[in-house]
């Protein structure tokens, strides 16, 4: 990784590079009072929080698309559409802000699917056994602000 990655260019990549550089510096400056390893760990954690946010946004999109597709309840559909739209926008913003994480959604799609599927079954009368075991949505569709699944019960919107 290029050590010239800027904090403002790609924060995630910067945290990972700085953590690596700190660990290297720790081996060269063993008598320094700086707690190199813990500082490096904190940078790793900060970078991990960005990944967690991306996974959370993806899971929210999945949850609300599942509700739109499988729920018989016509009333909260507008709220689900709004929430999915907002989560898609935040997901896109994170991926634009952190270019080094462009492939991350594909890597965690299965885990985000499980989170979103579980959340969709919490309080909207959707039984988990009617949902697919694996994500039926293409990642491109999940990220596409104009794509919406058809409701299985003939509801609009």
N, C-alpha and C positions, 0 to 999 in steps of 0.2 A: 504494500500500500504506500502511496506517495505521502511523505511526511509534510508536504506543502498543502495538504487539504485544509481548507479554511473552516473555522468555526461557523462562519456564516454561509458557507457553500453547501456543506453536508454535515450537519451536527453529528449524526450517527457515525459516519465514517471517521469524523474527527475524534469522537470519544474513543473509538476502537484503536485508532492510530496513537493517540496520546497515552492510552493505557499501555500499549505495547512499548512505546518509547520510555515511559516511566519504569517499567519492569527492566528494560535494558539498562537504564541509567542506574537503577538500584544495584545491579551487579558491579558497576564501575565505581560507585561511590558508597561503598559499604559503611563508612564511618560517618556519614551525614545523618543529622538528627531528623531528617524528613522521613515520614512514614510512607515510603514509596509504594509499598504493596497495597496498603489500604486506600491510598489516593487512586491508584490504578483500578482497584475493585469498585470504588465509587463511580469512576468514569464508565466502567463496564455496566454498572447498574443503570446509570443515566441513559446510556445507549439502549439498554434493554427495555426501558420504559417506552421508548419510541416504537419498538417492535410490538410491545403489548398494546399500545394504542391502535396500531394498524390492525392487529388481530381483533380487537374489540369492535372497531368500526365495521370490519368485514362480518363479524358474527351478528351485529345489529342489522345489517342489510339482509343477511340470510334469515334471521328471525322474522322480520317484517314481511319479507317476500313469502315465506312459508305461511304466515297468517293470512296474507292476501289470497294465496292460492287455496288454502285448505279450510279456512274458517267459514262457517255458515252465518256468522254475525255481520250484518251489513253496516252497522253503525260506526265501529272504530276504523273503518277502511281508510278514511281520509287521514286519520292520525298515523296509521301505519305507513301510508304513502309518504307523508311528510317526514316521518322518522327515517325511512329508508333513503329518501332523497338527501336528507341532512347527513346521514352516515356515509353515503356515497361521496358527497362533497368533501367531508373531512378526510376520508380515505384518500381521495385524489390529492387533496392539499398536502397530506403527509408524504405521499409518494413523490410529489413534485419538490417538496422541501428536502427530502432525503433520497437523492438519486441512487445511492448505493443499495437501497432497499427495494428497488423495482421488482425483483424476483421474489421477495418475501411473501406476498399474498399467495402465490402458487405453492410455496413451501409449507404454508400453514393452513391451507384451505381445508384440509380434513379436520384439523382441530377447531377451526372457526366454525365449520359445519356442525360439529358436535355441540359446541356452545350455543349456536343459533337455534339448532333443532330442540335442544333441551329448553331453552328460553321460550320458544314458540308454544311449547306444551304447558307452560306454567299456569295460565289463567284464562285461556280463550277456548276451552272445550275441544282442543285438538288432542287426540290420543296419539301418543308417540308411536304406537304400532301401525298407524296409517301412513306415517312418513317414511320415505326411503331410508335405507341404511347408509347410503352414500349420497353425497351432494348431487342433486340432479341438475344444478345450475352450472353453466360454464362461467369461468372467472370473468370473461369478457362481458357476459350478461350481468353479472353481479355489479360490475363497475360502470355499466352503461346506464346513464340517467334516464334514458328513454325506453328501457326494456322493463316490462312488467309481466309476471306470469298470469295466465288465465285462471279465474276462480273455478274450482271443480264443482261448484254448486250453482253456477250461472249468475253469480252476482257481478255487477259492473263496478269499475273503478277501483 
